[in-house]
Amino acid sequence: MRYINAELRRMEIDDCNRGGPREMEQDMTAQYFLPLATYPDSSSGLIISNALTFAGYYSAHLHACALTVAIPHIPNAWSSLLLDTPKMIEHAEILSRDRAATLVSAATNLAASAEVELSCRTVKTALPLLHDTAATEARFFDLAILECIADVPDTRIVAEAVIFGSGRPAIIFPKKTVAGPIDHLVIAWDGSRAAARAVNDANPFIHKAKRVSVLSVTGEKPLPEPSGAHLAEILVSSGVNASSTAARFTSSSRIWTLEVTRFCPWRSNRWRVARASFARPHVTLTNCPRRSL
């Protein structure tokens, strides 16, 4: 017992010498995850560039994972007669491997020029399990970086699998979005456990944002009136430039949408709109693009 108490005391002294547990936590390097699809559609080069820029801005390490596919062959008399199925499967798997090599090479070259810590690996998975594999891999990291392109349905499926299956926060880049420093961060707050988790997951971004808006909607579900304002007060006491806005739900629609406009200071003729849907609690990050979208 004396030995245990002495050891605990030594750990406390070490913590004090290093600035305490908070400083130790701040010294930890964030680990970001980037899944790269190779079949049927390939991930874009833009998402690699965005992921590296985003990781570099937050001094994080980026882990890119190229997912290659293994397509099972199901013997069928008609398919063997009309189509050369084994040849088609072989061609698809070769295409997947070639795309993986191209994406990994592009990421490596961009990381070297951006001076961002990058590690790459390739994971082979059965085609039907591609999306679940992306979610499983994401569980090992602090955050997942995803793309969502309307005319490429597979990107949406992968994003949904990671968001709902990994248990980790995710950053989604829509098509043609270019990463940059976060100017304005919007919190859709309903006081729920899920909203509290979303805010906690977004803490690194909240404390670096220039401005944070807490948006609350009353009338849709029981929500104390000052709930959003109280969160904003807590954030302000933490040194965050935060404010709150409350609106009353009046539409018959189950999804109520707010439009938040914010100005990009170095493009004086450009305004952008960030839509914050209150279908489920989340944190919306908005950033000024470095070029016209």
C-alpha positions in Angstrom: 0.0 0.0 0.0 2.9 2.4 0.8 4.4 1.6 -2.6 1.1 2.4 -4.4 0.7 5.7 -2.6 4.3 6.7 -3.3 3.8 5.8 -7.0 0.6 7.9 -7.2 2.3 10.8 -5.5 5.2 10.6 -8.0 2.7 10.6 -10.9 1.1 13.7 -9.5 4.4 15.5 -9.2 5.3 14.5 -12.8 1.9 15.9 -14.0 2.6 19.2 -12.2 6.1 19.4 -13.7 4.7 18.9 -17.2 1.8 21.3 -16.6 -0.8 18.8 -15.6 -3.0 16.3 -17.5 -4.5 19.1 -19.7 -1.1 20.0 -21.2 -0.4 16.3 -21.8 -3.7 16.0 -23.6 -2.9 19.1 -25.7 0.4 17.6 -26.7 -1.3 14.5 -28.3 -1.2 14.6 -32.1 -4.6 14.1 -33.7 -4.9 11.1 -36.1 -7.2 11.7 -39.1 -8.5 8.9 -41.4 -9.1 9.2 -45.1 -10.7 6.3 -46.9 -10.0 6.1 -50.6 -12.4 4.2 -52.9 -11.2 2.5 -56.0 -14.2 0.7 -57.4 -16.7 1.1 -58.9 -15.8 4.8 -58.7 -12.5 6.3 -57.6 -12.0 8.9 -55.0 -11.1 12.3 -56.4 -7.7 14.0 -56.2 -9.4 17.0 -54.6 -10.4 15.0 -51.4 -6.7 14.0 -51.0 -5.6 17.7 -51.3 -8.4 18.8 -48.9 -7.6 16.1 -46.4 -3.9 17.1 -46.3 -4.7 20.8 -46.1 -7.1 20.2 -43.3 -4.8 17.9 -41.4 -1.9 20.4 -41.8 -4.0 23.2 -40.4 -4.7 21.2 -37.3 -1.2 19.7 -37.0 -2.7 16.2 -37.4 -1.3 13.1 -38.9 -3.3 11.8 -41.9 -3.8 8.1 -42.5 -5.0 7.3 -46.0 -6.5 3.8 -46.6 -7.0 2.7 -50.2 -9.8 0.1 -50.4 -9.3 -2.4 -53.1 -12.0 -4.9 -54.0 -12.2 -8.6 -54.3 -15.2 -9.7 -56.4 -16.6 -13.1 -55.8 -17.4 -15.3 -58.8 -20.8 -17.0 -58.7 -20.9 -19.8 -61.3 -23.8 -19.5 -63.6 -24.4 -21.4 -66.8 -25.9 -18.5 -68.7 -23.2 -16.0 -67.6 -20.5 -18.4 -68.7 -22.2 -18.9 -72.0 -22.9 -15.2 -72.8 -20.2 -13.4 -70.9 -16.6 -14.1 -69.9 -17.4 -13.4 -66.2 -14.0 -14.5 -64.8 -12.2 -12.1 -67.3 -14.5 -9.2 -66.3 -13.9 -9.9 -62.6 -10.1 -10.0 -63.2 -10.3 -6.7 -65.1 -12.3 -5.0 -62.4 -9.8 -6.1 -59.7 -6.8 -5.0 -61.7 -8.5 -1.6 -62.2 -9.1 -1.3 -58.5 -5.5 -2.1 -57.7 -4.2 0.4 -60.3 -6.4 3.1 -58.9 -5.2 2.4 -55.4 -1.6 2.7 -56.5 -2.4 6.0 -58.3 -4.2 7.5 -55.3 -1.5 6.4 -52.8 1.2 7.9 -55.1 -0.7 11.2 -55.4 -1.2 11.4 -51.6 2.5 10.7 -51.0 3.6 13.4 -53.4 1.2 16.0 -52.1 2.1 15.2 -48.5 5.8 15.7 -49.2 5.1 19.2 -50.7 2.7 20.1 -48.0 5.0 18.8 -45.2 2.2 16.9 -43.6 2.8 13.6 -41.8 1.1 10.9 -43.9 0.9 7.1 -43.7 -0.7 5.0 -46.5 -2.0 1.5 -46.5 -4.1 -0.7 -48.8 -6.8 -2.9 -47.5 -8.5 -5.6 -49.7 -12.1 -6.3 -49.0 -15.0 -8.0 -50.7 -17.1 -5.6 -52.8 -20.3 -6.0 -50.8 -18.4 -5.2 -47.6 -16.6 -2.1 -49.0 -18.6 0.4 -47.0 -18.6 -1.5 -43.8 -14.8 -1.9 -44.1 -14.4 1.9 -44.3 -16.5 2.3 -41.1 -14.5 -0.4 -39.3 -11.1 1.2 -40.3 -12.3 4.6 -39.2 -12.9 3.4 -35.6 -9.1 3.5 -34.9 -8.8 7.3 -35.5 -9.9 10.6 -34.0 -11.8 11.8 -37.1 -12.7 10.7 -40.6 -12.4 12.9 -43.7 -15.0 12.1 -46.4 -16.2 13.4 -49.7 -19.8 13.5 -50.9 -20.5 14.0 -54.6 -24.2 14.1 -55.7 -23.5 12.4 -59.1 -21.3 9.7 -57.5 -23.8 7.7 -55.2 -21.1 5.5 -53.8 -19.5 8.5 -52.0 -22.7 9.1 -50.2 -23.0 5.4 -49.2 -19.4 5.4 -47.8 -20.1 8.6 -45.9 -23.2 7.3 -44.3 -21.5 4.0 -43.4 -18.7 5.8 -41.7 -20.9 8.4 -39.9 -23.4 5.8 -38.6 -21.1 2.8 -38.2 -17.7 4.1 -37.0 -18.6 5.9 -33.8 -16.2 8.7 -34.8 -16.8 12.3 -35.9 -16.5 13.0 -39.6 -15.8 16.0 -41.8 -17.6 15.9 -45.2 -16.4 17.9 -48.1 -19.0 18.4 -50.8 -18.0 18.5 -54.5 -15.6 21.4 -55.5 -15.1 22.5 -52.0 -11.6 23.6 -51.2 -10.3 23.3 -47.6 -9.1 26.3 -45.7 -9.0 27.8 -42.2 -12.4 27.6 -40.5 -14.0 31.1 -40.3 -17.4 30.3 -38.8 -18.6 27.2 -37.0 -22.3 26.5 -36.5 -23.6 24.3 -33.7 -27.2 22.9 -34.2 -28.1 22.5 -30.5 -31.1 20.8 -29.0 -29.7 19.9 -25.6 -29.6 16.2 -26.3 -26.9 13.7 -25.5 -26.1 13.4 -29.2 -25.7 17.2 -29.5 -23.4 17.2 -26.4 -21.2 14.5 -28.0 -21.1 16.5 -31.3 -19.9 19.6 -29.5 -17.3 17.6 -27.6 -16.0 16.0 -30.8 -15.8 19.5 -32.4 -13.8 21.0 -29.5 -10.5 21.3 -31.5 -12.3 23.2 -34.2 -14.5 25.3 -31.9 -11.4 26.8 -30.1 -9.7 27.6 -33.4 -12.8 29.1 -35.2 -13.0 32.9 -35.4 -16.7 32.8 -34.7 -19.1 30.2 -33.3 -22.9 30.4 -33.6 -25.2 28.2 -31.4 -28.5 27.7 -33.2 -31.6 26.3 -31.3 -35.1 25.6 -32.5 -37.9 25.6 -30.0 -41.4 24.3 -30.4 -40.4 21.0 -32.2 -39.4 19.2 -29.0 -39.2 20.1 -25.3 -36.2 22.4 -25.0 -35.5 25.0 -22.2 -35.5 28.4 -23.8 -32.0 29.4 -22.5 -30.4 26.1 -23.5 -28.5 27.4 -26.5 -27.7 30.7 -24.8 -26.3 28.7 -21.8 -24.0 26.7 -24.1 -22.8 29.9 -25.7 -22.0 31.4 -22.3 -20.0 28.4 -21.4 -18.1 28.6 -24.7 -17.4 32.3 -24.1 -16.0 31.6 -20.6 -13.6 29.2 -22.4 -12.3 32.0 -24.6 -14.5 31.3 -27.6 -16.2 34.0 -29.6 -19.6 32.5 -29.4 -23.2 33.7 -29.7 -26.6 32.1 -29.7 -29.7 32.3 -31.9 -33.1 30.8 -31.1 -35.9 30.4 -33.5 -39.4 28.9 -33.2 -40.5 25.9 -35.2 -43.6 26.8 -37.2 -43.4 24.8 -40.4 -45.3 21.5 -40.8 -42.1 19.9 -42.2 -40.1 17.7 -39.9 -36.9 19.2 -41.1 -36.4 22.9 -40.4 -33.6 24.6 -42.2 -31.7 27.8 -41.3 -29.6 29.6 -43.8 -26.5 31.2 -42.3 -24.6 33.6 -44.5 -21.1 34.6 -43.9 -18.6 36.8 -45.7 -15.3 35.6 -47.1 -13.0 38.6 -46.4 -10.6 38.1 -49.2 -13.3 37.7 -51.8 -15.3 40.8 -51.3 -17.8 39.9 -54.0 -18.6 36.4 -52.7 -21.1 35.3 -50.1 -21.7 31.7 -49.3 -24.6 30.0 -47.6 -24.3 27.2 -45.0 -27.5 25.2 -44.4 -27.9 23.8 -41.0 -30.6 21.1 -40.9 -32.1 20.2 -37.6 -33.1 16.7 -38.5 -30.4 15.5 -36.2 -27.9 17.3 -33.9 -24.6 18.1 -35.5 -21.9 20.7 -35.9 -21.5 22.5 -39.2 -18.1 23.8 -40.2 -17.9 26.6 -42.7 -14.7 27.8 -44.3 -13.8 30.4 -46.9 -12.7 28.9 -50.1 -9.3 29.8 -51.5 -10.7 30.0 -55.0 -14.0 30.5 -56.7 -16.3 27.5 -56.5 
